[in-house]
Amino acid sequence: MTRRTMLSAALVLVASVAAPPAYAMEKDSEGYYRTGWGIRKKTVALFKVDVYSIAHYVREAPTQKSKAAMIALATDKKFAWKMLRDVEHDKIVEALRGGYAMNGYQDAEKINKFVSAFSGDLKKGQVVAIRYVAATKTTSINIAGGPSTSVQGEDFMRGTWSIWFGKIDQPRLGDDLIKEIP
């Protein structure tokens, strides 16, 4: 290798290390990157059933590909669910409360306000959107054909994102929700 070739190779290496990571994903019409998607499954008796499909989106590219980074990322971000089966009101509220508890989030007032959006059973095909707006530090939930509510605080966002990216009885789902990050 000549001195000139070595110098060129070194410059390319330095430029690739110094440059921010390339983000191969494209933004959607709202300006979000989809980081991944998956299917929430629940074991009923001896069978696993599909409960909802879920996708995760962020407004800004994360600096690292990890579930912990998704929880901590204080940018606009959202989850979108599409129900794949009917689920009773009590079961979805119990599952969310259990997710908060499993991850150590205990602000009962905020949790109660959030789950109050589930005023009835969820039906197959129904869409649920959970969105965090960084500028106002607000986590909102909107249930298609139903109510919506918002809860203040970055702590609540981290608690909510921990349901899917923290401790969960289906750890692979969190991996699926970041699988599209390069």
Buried (B, 14 or more C-beta within 10 A) or exposed (E): EEEEEEEEEEEEEEEEEEEEEEEEBEEEEEEBBBBBBBBBBBEEEEEEEEBBBBBBBBBBBBEEBBBEBBBBBEEBBBBBBBBBEEBEEEBBBEBBBEBBEBBEBEBEEBBEBBBEBBEEBBEEEBBBBBBBBBEEBBBBBBBBEBEEBBBEEBBBBBBBBBBBBBEBEBEEBBEBBBEBBE
